[in-house]
Amino acid sequence: MEAIRYIVDMLLWLLLLAFVLRLLFQLVRADFRDPMADAIVRVTNWLILPLRKLLPPMGKVDTATVVAVLIIASARTFVLLAMSSAMPDVLTLLRITALELVGLVLRVYLFAMLLYWLTSFVSPGGYTPGVRLLSSLCEPILKPVRRMIPRIGQIDFSVLWVSIAIGAVLVLLR
């Protein structure tokens, strides 16, 4: 039973990750011609396109994507709790879902920061599609930190400080 629970959890987590990445890419105005972003759009269109017919965007926020993320996250939490035969009330279900979503977004950013930092050594200022996508995701967070903590020589410590802050918030969420 544990193996089945793990498989279901992993598949639902990957699906939720795809929807969260699509939402984050939309919020930072990433280039959706990137092969990775295009793949995420294709994987998530089955739910977002029908929702767009019902939910118009509110300003720059795509309401359909936000609702899709909430639906998938709630479904994942519900299925996992049902498989462990622990059915809490609706409020507890929503709290668990919200904490899981915040934790997932923070882990996505932590991993993106690490990849962005590593690619800065391999191809500094590179224009490969994946690096541009990482740049559009990480730079809005790194720019304000760079204003407070300037480079020391050629070394940029902003990724380190942002990663420490994300790690601290993740510890607080546990």
N, C-alpha and C positions, 0 to 999 in steps of 0.2 A: 504493500500500500504506500510506503514511503517513496518508492521509485515513481509511482504514478503521480503522487502529489508533487514531487520534484519536477516531473515533466510538465505537468499542468501549470505549475508556478512559473517555470522558465518560459514557456510559450506565451503565457499571459504577460509576463514581465517584458519580453521582447516586443510584443504588440504595443504595450503601454509606452515603452521606450521610443518606438517609432512615432507615436502620436505626440509625445512630449517634445521630441526633436523637431517635428514639423512645427509645433507651436513656437518653440524657441527660435527656429530659423525665421519664422514669420515676424516675430517681435523684433529681431535684430536686422531685419531686411536683408537676409542672406540671398545670394545669387542662386536661384532655383534651377539654373542651367547646369549646375555642378552635378556630376554623375551620382554622388551620394544623396544629395538633396532630391534629385529627380527620382531616385529609387524609393526614398521615403514618401514622396508624394504619391507614387504609384501604389505603394503598399497601403496607404491610409485613405485613398480616395473612395473606397467602397462605403465608408461611413460618412466622410465629410461632405461629399457631393450631395447626397440626399438631405443632410442636415442644412446645407446652405440654402436649399429651396425653402426651408421653413424658418431659418434664422438669418436675418440680414446682418452684415457686419456693423459693429458699433464703433464708429470712428476708424482708427487704424487697427482695431482688434477684430480678428476673425472669430465671431461668436460660435460658429459651427465647430471650429477646431477646439475651442475652450470646452464646449459641451461634450465633444467627442472624447477629450482627455478625461473629463469627469466621469463619463459613462464607463469607459474602459477601466479606469482606476477603481471605481466603485464595484464593477463586476468582478475584477480581480480579487479585491478584498472580500467580497461576499462569497465567491467560490472557494477561496482558501479557508475562510472561517467555516464554511459549510462542510468542507472536507475534513476539518479537524473536529467536527461536531460541536462547535462552540458558536452559537448564534446570539450575538449581543443585540442590544436595542439599536434603533436607527441612529441615535446621537453618537453612540460609541463607534458604530460603523463609519459614520462620516468623519469622526475624529481620527480614526486609524487611517482612513483613506487620505485625509489631508496631510497627516504626518508622513505617510509613504510617498505622496507626491512631492512634498518639499524635500524629503531626503533624496528622492530620485533626481530632482533637478540639481541639487547640490552635488551629488555624485557625478552627474553628467558634466557639470562645470569643472569639478576637480579633475576628472579624466581628460577633458578638453584642454585644461591648462597644462597638464603634464605633456600631452601630445604637442601642444603649441610650443612649449618650451623646448622639447626635444627637436622639433622640426626647425627651430631657430638655429640650432647648431648644424644641422644637415644642409639646409638651404636657406640661409638668412635672406630675408626679403624675397623668398621664392614665390612664384606665381602658379604653382601647381594647384589643381582644383581643390584637393582636400585641405591644403594649407590656407587657401582663401576662405574656405568655409569655416575652418577653425579661427581664422583671424576675425571674421565677421561675428563669431560667437564670443570670442574672448576680449577683443579690443574695447568694447564698450565698458567692460568692468575694469580693465587694466589702465585705461587712460586717466581716470581720476586718481588712482593710486600712484601713477608715475608723476603726477603733479606734486604729490606730497613727498614721495621718496624718489629722488632723481637717480639716474644711473651712476654707478661708480666705475669710472673708466668705460669699458665696453660691456660691463655686466649689468643686466637689468634684474633687480630684485623684486619687482612688482609681482611677478608670478609666484615667488616664494611667499610673500606676505598675503596675497589673496588665497593661496592654498592653505596657509596656516589658519586664516580666518574661516574658510569653508570647513576645514577639519574641526575647528572649535565648535562651530554651529552644529555639525553632525554629531559631535559628542553630546552637546546639550539636548539634541533631539532623542537620544536613546532613552 
